[in-house]
Amino acid sequence: MLRLDLPVSNDPQAVGRALDEFQVQDGDKIRISPILPYAEKTVYVDGHVFHPGKYPYREGMRVTDILQSYGDLLPEPSRRHAEIIRLQAPDHTPMVLAFNLGDVMEGRDQSLVLKPFDTIRVFGRYDFEDQPVITVSGAVRDPGDHITNGETHLRDVVYLAGGVNPDAELRDAQVFRKTDDGKLKVFSVNLGKALSGETADNVLLQPKDRVFIHPSQTKLDPATVLIQGEVPRPGKYPLGEGMTAADLVHVAGGFKRGAFTETADLTRYEVAQGSNVSGEHVQVSIARAVAGEADNDVRLHDGDVLTIRQLAGWNDVQATIEVKGEVLHPGTYGIKEGERLSSIIARAGGFRQDAYPFGSIFERNQVRDMEEKNRSELVREVQTDGASLKLIPETDETQKMAKDAAMNQWQTTIQRLQNTPPAGRLVIHISKNMKRWTNTSADVVVRAGDAVYIPKRPDFVMVDGSVYNPTAVTFKSGKSADWYLKQAGGPTNSANKKAVFVIRADGSVLGGSGGLFSGGVEKTGLQPGDMVMVPEQAFSGTSKWKSTLAAAQLAYAVGIAIQIGRGF
């Protein structure tokens, strides 16, 4: 590395000779150092000022020679603290000289004299304290914390928060303020007057105040009326100014075809002495009111309930029952209110020669809904019991086999329940001789949606469940359930012999004298279409699981019996 020092005098001829005398060779790299980026006759200004940067220095210079007024500073400077950063010889170590900016700017302190390379640093007010924040919450468009400047009144901060919502309550607003001693002070103002600029309500706020603007109660919980019954759009509606019963009917879409329009029922509620609610009922000539007869109309109040009643027997209009099977004229028949099954059978032409009324399957939607609810509950019980079966110990091979058998039984049970939809069968007791049961308790009143299936007379008894040969056995008069069991090979080793039950062709279930699951039906005489059911015993588990399993097997057997009955 070679160094060439040019003459300090910068004489052109001397510089030229020095350059000529220095020989440059191929491959040399020449570096010319720049002039230093600073000058000794310089001071600097930094921070919260309009014109930061480099300023010329002169002997005896002071801060006010550069910052001559507050106009040279940005708004809200820190008056208490500013700094001069001075570089000390010989290694230019920085030293900080703090001073009170306010005293210097106002001429009370002129002791600081600047030196070359000094940096004057000015701070903003909020470099040393929190910015003034006011929190606005409630019915404004931009709730939250908002930074304010200078004196801020209630109206100012509301506009900082985007203004009030249309649902704002303008009569009242609260300001929460924490005092210097830590106590909370709350005062209320009229927000509407504050927004219009009235001094008494447009209060001067302080940093950290919290303003809460309520939603209007009339919009949050408006006055409403309720209409129910025979209108297209029943429900709750806002109470309009001067709304009447006729207006409410129009809003709800008018009357349905099944509406009883002579009178409507109006229930009105009033607060008595501010302590309790009392109600009264008023009859309104609603058809006349809707027709425009003002004398028959009623002006509504908050909370009123108007009920448009239904015509008597309207639900039976177009009500039908389906008749299938062994009648002369199967089909769908309209029914009238109070009509009984015997009337429907007669209108269908009566029973055919080979009809088997004892095995009739009468289905009703209400019964099906109830069965679906019970089946769902039973499925949940089976699923719950499955968790306890999984906890059965299996310390040896015998226990493991018992647990595996119990789990397989549980899986089969839940699959059968889920695959056996409710039929909605209503057990009826009718015979071919209609005179014997017409207009008796056996002669059920039919309803809309009912269906009745009259099967042919079967010639067998079904034996199902845990028997060696589940099958249909040809019916023989006078034979008992025990005889039919023997024809099917008898109960298996896994059968619960004490819980055998019979499902009659009419859908009724027979157990022993001690109860449904106490056995003892073996001597019972059977009729064509009956089914003998031998349930399976629980391989393992708690007493609750055994009871649940018995109920599940009964539900499954009833479903199977109905499917078989449809095939008679």
Secondary structure, 3 states (H helix, E strand, C coil): CCCCCCCCCCCHHHHHHHHHHCCCCCCCCCCCCCCCCCCCCEEEEEECECCCEEEECCCCCCHHHHCCCHHHECCCEEEEEEEEEEEECCCCEEEEEEECHHHHHCCCCCCCCCCCCCEEEEEEHHHCCCCCEEEEEECECCCEEEECCCCEEHHHHHHHCCCECCCEEEEEEEEEEECCCCCEEEEEECHHHHHCCCCCCCCEECCCCEEEEEECHHHHCCCEEEEEECCCCCEEEECCCCCEHHHHHHHCCCCCCCECCCCEEEEEEEEECCCEEEEEEEEECHHHHHCCCHHHCCECCCCCEEEECECCCHHHCCCEEEEEECECCCEEEECCCCCEHHHHHHHCCCECCCECHHHCEEECHHHHHHHHHHHHHHHHHHHHHHHHHCCCCCCCHHHHHHHHHHHHHHHHHHHHHHCCCCCCEECCCCCCCHHHHCCCCCCCECCCCCEEEECECCCEEEEEECECCCEEEECCCCCEHHHHHHHCCCECCCECHHHCEEECCCCCEECECCECCCCCCCCCECCCCCEEEECECCCCCCHHHHHHHHHHHHHHHHHHHHHHHCCC
